[in-house]
């Protein structure tokens, strides 16, 4: 499913115009992105939790050459599904 598919579903289910549906979907994604960028956790009841975790730099190995490389520190996005979502997916 793509963002366009989500916009189409909002258009069909809620009756907004396609332009308004696109604005709504874009706004929701923008709010989520901005909140995560500020380091906030996002909890969507019945769906799950999004959070940012810090990864420290570490030594790694280039699989092609076998030489050691430094993997830089970075932030990663994690998602943990809610119990409700897991039950829905597993019947």
Buried (B, 14 or more C-beta within 10 A) or exposed (E): EEEEEBBBEBBEEEEBEEEBBBEBBEEEEEEBEEBBEEEEEBEEEEBBBBBBEEEEEEEEEEEEEEEEEEEEEEEEEEEEEBEEBEEEEEE
